[in-house]
Amino acid sequence: HEHHLTTKLLGRHQIENAAMAIGIVEVLQEKGVQISSEAFSLGIAETQWPGRFEIVRQNPCVILDGAHNSDSCQKLVSTVREVFPNRFVTLILGLSHDKDKAQIIPILKSISSRWIWTKANHPRAAEFSDEVLAVDRDIPWEKTSSVKEALALAQRHVEENSVILVTGSLFVVAEAKKYV
């Protein structure tokens, strides 16, 4: 079957997810499950995924993405490069203490022009040591004690045509959503 579908979700991996959904629906239809083309098209078009490359503000552009492992961080980096090529990216990063900082940080470093380290108001929130904070002498960084403070700091020193990306933990993303 030929489908002409649109999705609000950004990123090549979301197109792959939509293609998987198409395949599943086609198999279900072959098995006799009644799913109308209109319902299916509307479902794909209207699907939203809060906290996954969710653009919550323009001027400056603020993106929330709960990437918290190496795979989701790789997908996030690819999507930023695809949707916002050559943009100055202020990265607000807060991680849970059980996440692998050694894998996550180098991946995110590849798109970051500035780091703001923060932590969620949650018992699993990680503290960042001075060694971790000094990711790269060429990338300026600051440390904050709250997500609210990190957002305020990012917006106070925002460059024209830049992106503020909040990531590393769904706890951090949820807090950021309250303040944006």
C-alpha positions in Angstrom: 0.0 0.0 0.0 1.1 3.6 -0.6 0.8 6.0 2.3 1.2 9.7 2.3 1.6 10.5 6.0 2.9 13.3 8.1 4.2 13.4 11.7 4.8 16.1 14.2 7.7 14.1 15.6 11.2 15.3 14.6 14.2 13.1 13.8 15.0 10.4 11.4 14.5 7.7 14.1 10.9 8.9 14.4 10.4 8.2 10.7 11.7 4.7 11.3 9.2 4.4 14.3 6.3 5.6 12.0 7.4 3.0 9.3 7.3 0.3 12.0 3.8 1.4 13.0 2.7 1.3 9.4 4.0 -2.3 9.1 2.2 -3.4 12.3 -1.1 -1.8 11.1 -0.8 -3.5 7.7 -0.3 -6.9 9.4 -3.3 -6.3 11.7 -5.4 -5.4 8.7 -4.4 -8.6 6.9 -5.5 -10.5 10.0 -8.9 -8.9 9.8 -8.6 -6.1 12.4 -10.6 -3.1 11.2 -8.4 0.0 11.2 -9.5 2.7 8.8 -7.0 4.6 6.7 -8.3 7.9 8.1 -7.9 6.8 11.7 -4.4 5.5 11.0 -3.4 8.7 9.1 -4.8 10.9 11.9 -3.0 8.8 14.6 0.4 9.2 12.9 -0.2 12.9 12.2 -1.4 13.8 15.7 1.1 11.7 17.8 3.0 13.7 20.3 5.8 12.6 22.6 6.3 15.0 25.5 9.9 15.3 26.5 11.3 13.9 23.2 12.7 16.7 21.1 9.8 18.8 22.3 10.2 22.4 21.2 8.5 24.4 23.9 9.6 27.9 23.0 10.9 30.0 20.1 13.2 33.0 20.4 15.2 31.6 21.9 14.4 28.1 20.8 14.1 25.8 23.9 14.1 22.1 23.3 13.3 19.4 26.0 14.6 15.9 25.4 14.9 13.3 28.2 17.8 11.5 26.5 19.6 9.6 29.4 21.7 6.9 27.8 24.2 6.6 24.9 21.6 5.5 22.3 19.1 8.2 23.0 21.9 10.8 23.2 23.2 9.7 19.8 19.7 10.1 18.4 19.4 13.5 20.0 22.7 14.7 18.5 21.7 13.5 15.1 18.3 15.3 15.3 19.9 18.5 16.5 22.3 18.4 13.6 19.5 17.7 11.1 16.9 20.2 12.4 19.3 23.0 13.7 22.5 22.7 11.6 25.3 25.1 12.6 23.4 26.6 15.6 25.0 27.7 18.8 23.7 25.2 21.4 23.6 25.9 25.1 23.2 22.5 26.8 21.5 22.3 30.1 22.4 18.9 31.5 21.3 17.1 34.6 21.7 13.3 35.1 20.5 10.7 37.5 23.4 9.2 39.6 23.0 5.8 38.0 23.6 7.1 34.4 26.9 6.6 32.6 28.4 10.1 32.5 31.6 8.8 30.8 29.6 7.7 27.7 26.9 10.4 27.6 29.0 13.5 28.0 31.4 12.9 25.0 28.4 12.3 22.8 26.6 15.5 23.8 29.9 17.5 23.7 29.9 17.2 19.9 27.0 19.6 19.6 27.6 21.9 22.6 28.8 25.4 22.4 28.2 26.0 26.1 27.3 23.8 29.1 25.2 24.5 32.1 25.3 21.7 34.6 22.3 21.3 36.9 20.4 18.8 38.9 16.8 18.0 39.4 15.1 18.2 42.7 15.0 14.5 43.0 16.9 12.0 45.2 18.4 10.2 42.2 20.0 13.5 40.8 23.7 13.3 40.3 26.3 15.8 41.5 29.0 16.6 39.0 32.6 16.5 40.2 35.1 19.2 39.0 36.8 16.6 36.7 33.5 16.0 34.9 32.7 19.7 34.8 35.9 20.5 32.9 34.7 18.7 29.8 36.7 20.8 27.4 38.7 23.9 28.0 37.3 25.3 24.8 33.6 25.0 25.9 32.5 27.5 28.5 30.5 26.0 31.4 28.7 27.0 34.5 27.1 25.0 37.4 23.7 25.6 38.9 21.9 24.1 41.8 18.5 23.9 40.2 16.8 23.6 36.8 15.0 26.9 37.3 18.4 28.6 37.8 19.9 26.9 34.8 17.1 28.1 32.5 17.3 31.6 33.8 21.1 31.6 33.3 20.8 30.2 29.7 18.2 32.8 28.7 20.1 35.7 30.3 23.2 35.0 28.0 21.5 33.7 24.9 23.0 34.3 21.5 20.9 35.2 18.5 19.9 32.2 16.4 20.8 29.8 19.2 19.2 26.8 20.8 18.8 25.9 24.5 18.7 22.2 24.9 17.6 20.7 28.2 18.5 17.0 28.5 20.0 14.1 30.5 17.0 13.1 32.7 13.3 13.0 32.5 13.3 14.6 36.0 15.2 17.6 34.6 12.9 17.8 31.6 9.8 17.7 33.7 11.1 20.5 35.9 12.1 22.6 32.9 8.7 22.2 31.4 7.2 23.8 34.5 9.4 26.9 34.2 9.4 27.5 30.4 
